[in-house]
């Protein structure tokens, strides 16, 4: 009986080594995919930040167009976001991509559901790194994101040379005299427009 026990024990050692080896290999492979998931998550965060930055830059410039159009009555379209892109959005988008260790490949103005929007695409400057899976060492992550500028205000009255009125969600009715107004008396860009990531 004792020799049989020694034989059984000896037979289980190779099986144990094989099982441990497979578990370790699976753990290494899982680690590689986990690093890839982290890289993709970082890429998406960088793309989101770049798109939001571009849209926020456009939002600020839309406000300037509203102010410039008050004396002539040409403020309505920029107030409602129905104008061609006032900016490429590239400088701020590039800045945010760099801060997230990524390279901005492009940022393009577009429209989503009739609202001005900015789409950004980035590529990470970092890779997955060394792994057991061939070809992943130099793999970077890429991601796209789109941020939409949603107007919060709409025109109530627009008669050139007279007081003008518009209503904003959150800040109420605004009555402006285009002959005597000060830019500081107008709503802020955040009060005029809401910037959100497209779903």
C-alpha positions in Angstrom: 0.0 0.0 0.0 2.8 2.4 0.8 4.5 2.1 -2.6 1.2 2.9 -4.3 0.9 6.1 -2.2 4.4 7.2 -3.2 3.5 6.5 -6.9 0.3 8.6 -6.6 2.2 11.4 -5.0 4.8 11.4 -7.7 2.1 11.4 -10.4 0.5 14.5 -9.0 3.6 16.7 -9.0 3.7 17.2 -12.8 0.0 17.9 -12.8 0.4 20.4 -10.1 3.3 22.1 -11.9 1.2 22.2 -15.1 -1.8 23.7 -13.4 0.3 26.3 -11.6 2.0 27.2 -14.9 -1.4 27.6 -16.7 -2.7 29.8 -13.9 0.4 32.0 -14.0 0.2 32.3 -17.8 -3.5 33.2 -17.6 -2.7 35.8 -14.9 0.0 37.4 -17.2 -2.4 37.5 -20.1 -5.1 39.0 -18.0 -2.7 41.6 -16.8 -1.9 42.5 -20.4 -5.6 42.9 -21.3 -6.1 44.9 -18.1 -3.3 47.3 -19.1 -4.9 47.6 -22.5 -8.2 48.5 -20.9 -6.5 51.1 -18.8 -4.9 52.6 -21.9 -8.2 52.7 -23.7 -9.9 54.3 -20.7 -7.1 56.9 -20.6 -7.5 57.6 -24.3 -11.3 58.1 -23.9 -10.7 60.5 -21.0 -8.2 62.5 -23.1 -10.6 62.6 -26.1 -13.5 63.7 -23.9 -11.3 66.5 -22.4 -10.2 67.7 -25.8 -13.7 67.8 -27.3 -15.0 69.6 -24.2 -12.2 72.1 -24.4 -12.9 72.9 -28.1 -16.6 73.3 -27.4 -15.9 75.6 -24.4 -13.6 77.7 -26.6 -16.4 78.0 -29.2 -18.9 78.8 -26.5 -16.8 81.8 -25.3 -16.5 83.1 -28.8 -20.2 82.7 -29.5 -20.8 85.0 -26.6 -18.5 87.6 -28.2 -20.6 87.3 -31.4 -23.7 87.9 -29.4 -22.2 91.1 -28.0 -21.0 92.3 -31.4 -24.4 91.7 -32.9 -26.5 93.6 -30.3 -26.3 97.0 -31.9 -27.4 95.7 -35.3 -29.8 93.0 -34.3 -27.5 90.2 -35.5 -27.3 88.6 -32.1 -30.1 86.1 -32.4 -28.4 83.4 -34.5 -25.2 83.2 -32.3 -27.4 83.3 -29.2 -29.2 80.2 -30.4 -26.0 78.5 -31.7 -27.2 78.6 -35.3 -24.1 80.0 -36.9 -21.0 78.6 -38.6 -18.2 77.6 -36.2 -16.5 80.8 -34.8 -13.4 78.8 -34.0 -11.5 75.7 -34.9 -11.3 74.8 -31.2 -7.8 73.4 -31.8 -5.7 75.4 -29.4 -7.6 74.4 -26.2 -8.2 70.9 -27.5 -4.5 70.4 -28.2 -3.6 71.7 -24.7 -6.0 69.3 -23.0 -4.7 66.4 -25.1 -1.1 67.2 -24.1 -2.0 67.4 -20.5 -3.4 63.9 -20.8 -0.2 62.5 -22.4 -1.9 62.2 -25.8 -1.6 63.7 -29.3 -4.6 65.5 -30.9 -5.1 64.1 -34.3 -8.0 66.4 -35.3 -10.8 68.4 -34.0 -13.7 69.2 -36.3 -16.8 71.4 -35.9 -20.1 69.6 -36.7 -23.7 69.7 -35.7 -25.6 67.2 -33.5 -29.4 67.5 -33.4 -29.1 71.0 -34.9 -26.6 72.2 -32.2 -23.0 73.2 -32.9 -20.6 70.5 -31.7 -16.9 69.6 -31.8 -15.5 66.1 -32.5 -12.0 65.3 -31.3 -9.7 62.3 -32.0 -6.6 61.6 -30.0 -3.9 59.0 -29.8 -2.1 58.2 -26.6 1.7 58.9 -26.3 2.1 55.8 -24.2 1.7 52.1 -25.1 0.5 49.0 -23.5 4.1 48.0 -22.7 6.0 44.8 -22.6 3.8 41.7 -22.5 3.6 38.0 -23.4 1.3 38.8 -26.3 3.4 39.6 -29.5 2.7 42.9 -31.1 1.3 44.7 -28.0 4.5 46.4 -26.9 4.1 49.3 -29.3 0.4 49.5 -29.4 -1.2 52.9 -28.5 -4.8 53.7 -27.8 -7.1 55.9 -29.9 -10.4 57.5 -29.1 -13.0 59.9 -30.4 -15.4 62.2 -28.5 -18.0 64.8 -29.4 -19.0 67.7 -27.3 -22.3 69.6 -28.0 -23.0 73.3 -27.3 -26.6 73.5 -26.2 -28.1 77.1 -26.1 -29.9 77.9 -22.9 -31.5 81.1 -24.2 -34.0 82.1 -26.8 -35.1 85.4 -28.2 -38.2 87.1 -26.9 -38.0 90.5 -28.7 -35.6 91.8 -31.3 -36.2 95.3 -32.7 -33.0 97.0 -33.9 -32.5 100.3 -32.1 -34.8 99.4 -29.3 -34.4 97.2 -26.2 -34.1 93.6 -26.9 -35.2 90.6 -24.8 -34.2 87.0 -24.4 -34.9 84.4 -21.8 -32.3 81.9 -20.4 -33.0 78.8 -18.5 -31.5 79.3 -15.0 -31.1 83.1 -15.2 -34.5 84.3 -16.4 -35.4 87.2 -18.6 -32.8 89.6 -19.9 -33.7 93.1 -21.2 -30.8 94.9 -23.0 -30.5 98.4 -24.4 -28.1 98.0 -27.3 -27.2 101.7 -27.1 -26.1 101.7 -23.5 -25.2 98.1 -22.5 -21.9 97.0 -21.0 -20.5 93.6 -21.8 -20.2 92.9 -18.0 -23.9 93.3 -17.7 -24.7 90.4 -20.0 -25.0 86.7 -19.1 -21.7 84.7 -18.9 -20.9 82.1 -21.5 -22.0 79.4 -19.1 -25.3 81.1 -18.6 -25.8 81.3 -22.4 -24.7 77.8 -23.4 -24.4 74.4 -21.8 -21.6 72.1 -23.0 -22.1 68.4 -22.8 -20.6 65.2 -24.3 -22.7 63.7 -26.9 -24.1 60.3 -26.0 
